Amino acid sequence: MIDKQHLINRFISYVTIDTESDPNSETTPSSDKQWDLANILVTELKQIGMEDVTIDGNAYIMATLPANIEENVPVIGFVSHFDTSPDFTGANVNPQLIENYDGGDIILNKAENIVLSPDEFDDLLLYKGQTLITTDGTTLLGADDKAGITEIISAMEYLIDHPEIKHGKIRVGFTPDEEIGRGAHKFDVDKFGAEWAYTMDGSRVGELEYENFNAAGAVVTIKGKIVHPGDAKGKMVNSMYIATDFINSLPRMETPEHTEDRQGFFHLYSVKGEVDGTRLQYIIRDHDQVQFDARKEMITKLVSDLNAQYGEERISVEIKDQYFNMREKIEPVMHIVDIAEEAMKQIGIEPIIKPIRGGTDGSQLSFMGLPCPNIFAGGHNFHGRYEYVPVESMQKAIEVIVNIAQLVAKKYR
C-alpha cells in the first residue's frame, strides 16, 4: 500500500492550511481561505494523473479516474469535504507525531497543561503501538475531513500507479462548507455522473453508516426594552430573563450530553444577549421523522405559550430544515452497503454498522439522487483540541477504497 511517510506528509500539508467555514457568511465557499486548499487539491489531482479535473465558481472539485477495463460497469464516486468546523479554531494548526504510542497520556501542550488521556478517551487504547497525529492542544486538527481527502487522493494515486488492479470509472468530489450544513447544496449530481458514491467522513476503523439524524436549525429572537435602571420599575423588560425561561422550558435531559444511539436532542450552541435583545441558536436532531417533527413543533408551541404568558409578542423563532435521514434512500440499494462491508472484511476489518449522530454530505446527496453511505476516515474527537488520527487507520481506509473499486469491477463485469 502507499508509503506511510508520503501519507503523513500529504495529510499534514492539508491540515496546516486554515479552511474554517463561516456560518454567518452567505457566500459559497463561506470563507475565502477555503480556496487556498481547494486550488492546491486541483493541482495535486492533476499531478497524480487524474483526468477531467474541474473546480467551479463555488469551489466544488471533481475529477475522474478512467476505467482500465472494457466492460461497462457502474460509475462510482468518493466524496469528502475540505472545510473545518467553526466550533473551534483551525488556524495555525501545529500537528504532533506520536510514534509507537505506548498507551499512556499524551502531553499536547505542556505550558497550558493540556493532556490527551486514555482515562478520558479510552479509544486511544485501540492504537497502542501505532503512529498518532494529534494537535498541540490549541486548535482542532482537521482530520474531519482532511483525512478523508488524503485517503481518496492516495487511493487514486495507488490505482494509477498499479494498473494491474482492474476498476471501472471512478469519480472524486471535494466540497466546501460541509461543517455548516451546506456541503452538498451546490453539488452538481448530474455532472458528477456516478451511480452511487461513498463519503469518507466517519471516525473509527470499521464504521459504515447509512442512517443519520434529521436536522434543523432554530434561531430564537427575544425582544426586550431597555430604560435607565434607576427608573425601570414597570418599564424595563430584560430579554435575557425571558431567554432563561425559554431555555429552561425545553427538556433538560434531551441534550447532546445526555443522549446516545438513536435518541434525539435540542442543542443550544450560541447565546448572545443584552437587556434589549437576546438571540438563541439551536440545532434540532432526531433519527425518527415523527419525533423530529414533534421537536420542531415543541419549540414553535413554546414560543406561542411564552408570548401568551407575557401578554405580547416578545419571542419569535425561525426554523430551517438542514438535512434528512438518508436511510430511506439507501435501503432500496443496499448492495452498495454490502460492497463496502465486503471490502472491509477482505482486509480483516469487522464492519461497525451504526447510525450517525450527525450528518454528512452523503445525507443530502442521497436525497439529490446520489445514494451515498459513509465510511470511516479514522479520526477521533472531531471539532476540538483533543482530535487525533492514527496513520494506520488512514492506511486501512485507503485499502477499503481500493477494494471497493476492485469489487465493483468484479461484480459487474
C-alpha positions as CSV (number, residue, x, y, z in Angstrom):
1,M,0.0,0.0,0.0
2,I,1.0,3.7,-0.2
3,D,4.2,4.8,1.6
4,K,3.5,5.7,5.2
5,Q,5.7,8.8,5.3
6,H,4.2,10.0,2.0
7,L,0.8,9.7,3.5
8,I,1.8,11.6,6.7
9,N,3.3,14.4,4.6
10,R,0.2,14.7,2.5
11,F,-2.1,14.8,5.5
12,I,0.0,17.4,7.4
13,S,0.2,19.6,4.3
14,Y,-3.6,19.8,4.2
15,V,-4.3,20.3,7.9
16,T,-1.8,23.2,8.2
17,I,-4.0,25.2,5.8
18,D,-6.8,27.0,7.6
19,T,-10.1,26.2,5.9
20,E,-12.6,27.1,8.7
21,S,-16.1,27.7,7.4
22,D,-18.2,30.6,8.4
23,P,-21.9,30.1,9.3
24,N,-22.6,33.8,9.2
25,S,-21.5,34.2,5.6
26,E,-23.9,33.8,2.7
27,T,-21.2,33.1,0.1
28,T,-20.0,29.7,-1.2
29,P,-17.5,28.9,0.0
30,S,-18.4,30.7,3.2
31,S,-14.8,31.7,3.8
32,D,-12.2,32.8,1.2
33,K,-9.5,30.8,2.8
34,Q,-11.1,27.6,1.7
35,W,-9.9,28.4,-1.8
36,D,-6.3,28.1,-0.6
37,L,-6.6,24.3,-0.1
38,A,-9.1,23.9,-2.9
39,N,-6.7,25.2,-5.5
40,I,-3.9,23.0,-4.1
41,L,-6.1,19.9,-4.4
42,V,-6.9,20.7,-8.0
43,T,-3.1,20.9,-8.8
44,E,-2.4,17.7,-6.9
45,L,-5.2,15.8,-8.6
46,K,-3.7,16.7,-12.0
47,Q,-0.2,15.9,-10.8
48,I,-1.1,12.3,-9.8
49,G,-2.7,11.7,-13.2
50,M,-6.4,12.2,-12.7
51,E,-8.4,13.4,-15.7
52,D,-11.3,15.9,-16.2
53,V,-10.2,17.8,-13.1
54,T,-12.5,20.8,-12.5
55,I,-13.3,23.4,-9.9
56,D,-16.3,25.6,-10.3
57,G,-17.1,29.1,-9.0
58,N,-18.2,27.8,-5.7
59,A,-15.0,25.7,-5.1
60,Y,-16.6,22.3,-5.8
61,I,-13.9,20.0,-7.1
62,M,-14.5,16.9,-9.4
63,A,-12.1,14.6,-11.1
64,T,-12.1,11.3,-13.0
65,L,-10.1,8.1,-12.8
66,P,-10.9,6.4,-16.2
67,A,-11.8,2.7,-16.2
68,N,-9.0,0.3,-17.2
69,I,-11.4,-2.4,-18.3
70,E,-13.5,-2.6,-21.4
71,E,-16.7,-3.8,-19.7
72,N,-19.4,-1.3,-18.8
73,V,-19.6,-1.3,-15.0
74,P,-21.3,1.3,-12.8
75,V,-19.5,4.6,-12.3
76,I,-18.9,5.0,-8.5
77,G,-17.6,8.0,-6.6
78,F,-15.8,9.0,-3.4
79,V,-16.6,12.3,-1.7
80,S,-15.0,14.4,1.2
81,H,-15.1,18.0,2.4
82,F,-12.1,20.3,2.9
83,D,-13.6,22.8,5.3
84,T,-13.2,22.5,9.1
85,S,-15.6,23.3,11.8
86,P,-16.2,26.8,13.2
87,D,-16.8,25.3,16.6
88,F,-13.1,25.5,17.4
89,T,-10.2,27.3,15.7
90,G,-8.5,25.7,12.8
91,A,-5.9,28.5,12.4
92,N,-2.2,27.8,12.9
93,V,-2.6,24.0,13.3
94,N,0.6,22.5,14.6
95,P,0.4,18.7,14.3
96,Q,2.3,16.5,16.6
97,L,3.5,13.0,15.5
98,I,3.4,10.3,18.2
99,E,5.2,7.2,17.0
100,N,4.8,3.8,18.6
101,Y,2.1,5.1,21.0
102,D,2.6,3.5,24.4
103,G,-1.0,3.7,25.7
104,G,-0.3,6.5,28.2
105,D,-1.1,10.1,28.5
106,I,-0.1,12.4,25.6
107,I,1.0,15.9,26.6
108,L,-0.4,18.1,23.9
109,N,0.6,21.4,25.4
110,K,2.9,21.4,28.5
111,A,2.6,25.2,29.1
112,E,-1.2,25.0,29.3
113,N,-1.3,21.5,30.9
114,I,-3.5,20.1,28.1
115,V,-3.3,16.3,28.1
116,L,-4.9,13.7,25.8
117,S,-5.5,10.8,28.1
118,P,-7.0,7.3,27.7
119,D,-8.6,7.9,31.1
120,E,-11.0,10.3,29.3
121,F,-10.7,8.9,25.7
122,D,-10.5,5.2,26.0
123,D,-10.4,4.7,22.2
124,L,-6.8,5.6,22.4
125,L,-6.0,2.2,23.8
126,L,-7.1,0.7,20.5
127,Y,-4.0,2.2,18.9
128,K,-1.1,1.1,21.1
129,G,2.0,0.7,19.0
130,Q,0.6,2.8,16.2
131,T,1.5,6.3,14.9
132,L,-0.9,9.0,16.0
133,I,-1.2,12.6,14.7
134,T,-2.5,15.0,17.3
135,T,-3.0,18.7,17.8
136,D,-0.8,20.9,20.0
137,G,-3.8,21.5,22.3
138,T,-4.6,25.0,21.0
139,T,-6.5,24.1,17.8
140,L,-8.5,21.4,16.2
141,L,-6.6,19.0,13.9
142,G,-8.8,18.9,10.8
143,A,-8.9,15.2,10.3
144,D,-12.6,15.9,9.8
145,D,-12.4,15.7,6.9
146,K,-8.9,16.2,5.6
147,A,-8.2,12.6,6.5
148,G,-10.9,11.6,4.0
149,I,-9.4,13.8,1.3
150,T,-5.9,12.4,2.0
151,E,-7.3,8.8,1.7
152,I,-9.2,9.4,-1.5
153,I,-6.3,11.1,-3.3
154,S,-3.9,8.5,-2.0
155,A,-6.1,5.7,-3.2
156,M,-6.5,7.2,-6.6
157,E,-2.7,7.6,-6.8
158,Y,-2.2,4.0,-5.8
159,L,-4.7,2.8,-8.5
160,I,-2.9,4.9,-11.1
161,D,0.5,3.5,-10.1
162,H,-0.9,-0.1,-10.2
163,P,-2.8,-0.5,-13.5
164,E,-2.9,-4.3,-12.8
165,I,-5.7,-3.5,-10.4
166,K,-8.8,-3.6,-12.5
167,H,-11.6,-1.0,-11.9
168,G,-14.3,0.9,-13.6
169,K,-14.7,4.7,-13.9
170,I,-14.3,6.4,-10.6
171,R,-15.3,10.0,-9.8
172,V,-13.9,12.0,-7.0
173,G,-15.6,15.0,-5.4
174,F,-14.4,17.5,-2.8
175,T,-16.8,20.1,-1.2
176,P,-16.7,23.2,0.9
177,D,-18.9,24.1,3.8
178,E,-20.0,20.7,5.0
179,E,-19.4,21.7,8.6
180,I,-22.1,24.3,8.4
181,G,-24.6,22.1,6.6
182,R,-24.1,23.4,3.1
183,G,-21.6,20.9,1.6
184,A,-24.0,19.4,-0.9
185,H,-26.1,22.5,-1.6
186,K,-24.5,23.3,-4.9
187,F,-23.1,19.9,-5.7
188,D,-23.9,19.1,-9.3
189,V,-25.0,15.4,-9.1
190,D,-25.7,15.2,-12.9
191,K,-22.2,16.5,-13.7
192,F,-20.7,14.1,-11.2
193,G,-22.3,11.2,-13.1
194,A,-21.9,8.4,-10.6
195,E,-24.5,5.7,-9.9
196,W,-23.6,5.8,-6.3
197,A,-20.8,7.2,-4.0
198,Y,-19.3,6.9,-0.6
199,T,-18.4,9.8,1.7
200,M,-15.1,9.1,3.6
201,D,-16.1,11.1,6.7
202,G,-16.5,8.6,9.6
203,S,-14.4,8.0,12.6
204,R,-13.2,4.7,14.0
205,V,-11.9,1.9,11.7
206,G,-14.8,-0.2,10.5
207,E,-17.6,2.4,10.7
208,L,-20.1,2.1,7.9
209,E,-23.2,4.2,8.2
210,Y,-26.3,4.7,6.1
211,E,-28.5,6.3,8.8
212,N,-28.1,9.9,10.1
213,F,-30.1,12.5,12.0
214,N,-32.9,14.5,10.5
215,A,-31.6,18.0,11.2
216,A,-32.9,21.5,11.6
217,G,-31.6,24.8,12.9
218,A,-33.6,27.2,15.0
219,V,-32.9,30.9,15.8
220,V,-35.0,32.3,18.7
221,T,-35.1,36.1,18.9
222,I,-36.3,37.8,22.1
223,K,-37.1,41.5,22.3
224,G,-36.6,43.4,25.5
225,K,-37.0,47.0,26.5
226,I,-34.1,49.0,28.0
227,V,-34.5,52.0,30.2
228,H,-32.4,53.6,32.9
229,P,-32.2,51.0,35.7
230,G,-33.0,53.7,38.3
231,D,-36.3,54.3,36.7
232,A,-37.0,50.8,35.4
233,K,-39.9,49.6,37.5
234,G,-42.8,48.6,35.3
235,K,-40.9,49.7,32.2
236,M,-37.8,47.6,31.7
237,V,-38.1,44.2,30.0
238,N,-34.9,42.2,30.3
239,S,-34.7,39.9,27.3
240,M,-32.1,37.7,29.0
241,Y,-34.6,36.6,31.7
242,I,-37.1,35.7,29.1
243,A,-34.4,33.7,27.3
244,T,-33.7,31.9,30.5
245,D,-37.4,30.9,30.8
246,F,-37.3,29.6,27.2
247,I,-34.1,27.6,27.8
248,N,-35.4,26.1,31.0
249,S,-38.7,25.1,29.4
250,L,-37.1,22.6,27.0
251,P,-36.4,19.1,28.3
252,R,-33.1,19.4,30.1
253,M,-32.2,15.7,29.6
254,E,-32.8,15.9,25.8
255,T,-29.4,17.5,25.1
256,P,-26.3,16.0,23.4
257,E,-24.6,15.4,26.7
258,H,-27.5,13.2,28.0
259,T,-28.4,11.2,24.8
260,E,-26.9,8.4,22.7
261,D,-27.6,6.0,19.8
262,R,-30.9,7.0,18.1
263,Q,-32.0,9.4,20.8
264,G,-32.6,12.9,19.5
265,F,-31.9,16.3,21.2
266,F,-32.1,20.0,21.3
267,H,-28.7,21.6,21.4
268,L,-28.2,25.3,22.4
269,Y,-24.9,26.3,20.9
270,S,-24.9,30.1,21.0
271,V,-26.4,32.7,23.3
272,K,-25.9,36.4,22.6
273,G,-27.8,38.7,24.9
274,E,-28.3,42.2,26.3
275,V,-31.3,43.7,28.1
276,D,-32.8,45.0,24.8
277,G,-32.4,41.7,22.8
278,T,-31.2,38.1,23.0
279,R,-30.6,35.6,20.3
280,L,-30.5,31.9,20.9
281,Q,-29.3,29.4,18.3
282,Y,-30.3,25.7,18.5
283,I,-29.8,22.7,16.4
284,I,-32.6,20.1,16.5
285,R,-31.8,16.4,15.8
286,D,-33.7,13.1,15.6
287,H,-33.4,9.9,13.6
288,D,-37.1,9.4,13.6
289,Q,-39.1,11.7,11.3
290,V,-42.2,11.8,13.5
291,Q,-40.2,12.7,16.6
292,F,-38.2,15.2,14.6
293,D,-41.3,17.0,13.5
294,A,-42.6,16.9,17.1
295,R,-39.4,18.6,18.3
296,K,-39.8,21.4,15.9
297,E,-43.5,21.8,16.9
298,M,-42.4,21.8,20.6
299,I,-40.3,24.9,20.0
300,T,-43.0,26.6,18.0
301,K,-45.5,25.9,20.7
302,L,-43.2,27.1,23.5
303,V,-42.7,30.4,21.7
304,S,-46.5,30.8,21.4
305,D,-47.1,29.9,25.1
306,L,-44.5,32.3,26.4
307,N,-45.8,35.1,24.3
308,A,-49.2,34.4,25.7
309,Q,-47.7,34.4,29.2
310,Y,-46.0,37.7,28.7
311,G,-49.1,39.2,27.1
312,E,-47.3,40.4,24.0
313,E,-45.1,39.2,21.1
314,R,-41.7,39.2,22.7
315,I,-40.4,36.0,21.2
316,S,-40.1,34.8,17.6
317,V,-38.5,31.8,16.0
318,E,-37.2,30.8,12.6
319,I,-36.7,27.1,12.0
320,K,-35.0,25.8,8.8
321,D,-34.6,22.1,7.9
322,Q,-30.9,21.2,7.1
323,Y,-30.9,17.6,6.0
324,F,-32.8,14.3,6.4
325,N,-32.1,10.7,7.3
326,M,-30.7,9.0,4.2
327,R,-31.8,5.6,5.3
328,E,-34.9,5.7,3.2
329,K,-32.7,6.4,0.1
330,I,-30.1,3.7,0.8
331,E,-32.3,0.8,1.8
332,P,-33.6,0.3,-1.8
333,V,-30.0,-0.1,-3.0
334,M,-28.4,-2.0,0.0
335,H,-26.0,-3.7,-2.4
336,I,-23.8,-0.6,-2.2
337,V,-23.5,-1.1,1.6
338,D,-22.9,-4.8,1.1
339,I,-19.9,-4.0,-1.2
340,A,-18.4,-1.7,1.4
341,E,-18.8,-4.4,4.0
342,E,-17.1,-7.0,1.8
343,A,-14.3,-4.5,1.1
344,M,-13.6,-4.2,4.8
345,K,-13.8,-7.9,5.6
346,Q,-11.3,-8.7,2.9
347,I,-8.6,-6.9,4.9
348,G,-9.8,-8.2,8.3
349,I,-11.9,-5.3,9.4
350,E,-15.2,-6.1,11.2
351,P,-17.8,-3.6,9.9
352,I,-19.4,-1.4,12.6
353,I,-22.8,-0.5,11.1
354,K,-24.5,2.2,13.2
355,P,-26.4,5.4,12.8
356,I,-24.5,8.6,12.5
357,R,-25.2,11.1,15.4
358,G,-24.7,13.9,12.9
359,G,-24.8,14.3,9.2
360,T,-22.5,14.2,6.2
361,D,-22.7,15.5,2.6
362,G,-23.9,12.0,1.8
363,S,-27.2,12.5,3.6
364,Q,-28.1,15.4,1.3
365,L,-26.6,13.8,-1.8
366,S,-28.7,10.7,-1.2
367,F,-31.8,12.9,-1.4
368,M,-30.4,14.6,-4.5
369,G,-30.2,11.2,-6.4
370,L,-26.8,10.1,-5.4
371,P,-27.0,7.3,-2.8
372,C,-24.1,7.8,-0.5
373,P,-23.3,5.8,2.6
374,N,-20.5,6.9,4.9
375,I,-17.2,5.1,5.6
376,F,-14.7,5.6,8.3
377,A,-11.8,8.1,7.8
378,G,-10.1,7.2,11.0
379,G,-10.1,10.3,13.2
380,H,-11.4,10.8,16.7
381,N,-12.6,13.7,18.9
382,F,-13.6,15.9,16.0
383,H,-14.1,19.7,16.3
384,G,-11.8,20.2,19.3
385,R,-8.3,20.3,20.8
386,Y,-8.3,16.6,21.6
387,E,-8.7,15.5,17.9
388,Y,-6.3,12.8,16.7
389,V,-6.0,10.3,13.9
390,P,-3.9,7.1,13.7
391,V,-1.9,6.9,10.5
392,E,-2.6,3.1,10.3
393,S,-6.4,3.9,10.2
394,M,-5.9,6.1,7.2
395,Q,-3.9,3.3,5.5
396,K,-6.9,1.0,6.2
397,A,-9.3,3.5,4.7
398,I,-7.2,3.6,1.5
399,E,-7.3,-0.2,1.3
400,V,-11.1,-0.1,1.6
401,I,-11.4,2.4,-1.3
402,V,-9.1,0.3,-3.5
403,N,-11.1,-2.9,-2.6
404,I,-14.4,-1.2,-3.4
405,A,-13.1,-0.2,-6.8
406,Q,-12.0,-3.8,-7.5
407,L,-15.2,-5.4,-6.2
408,V,-17.4,-3.2,-8.3
409,A,-15.4,-4.1,-11.4
410,K,-15.5,-7.8,-10.5
411,K,-19.2,-8.0,-9.7
412,Y,-20.5,-6.1,-12.7
413,R,-18.2,-7.3,-15.5
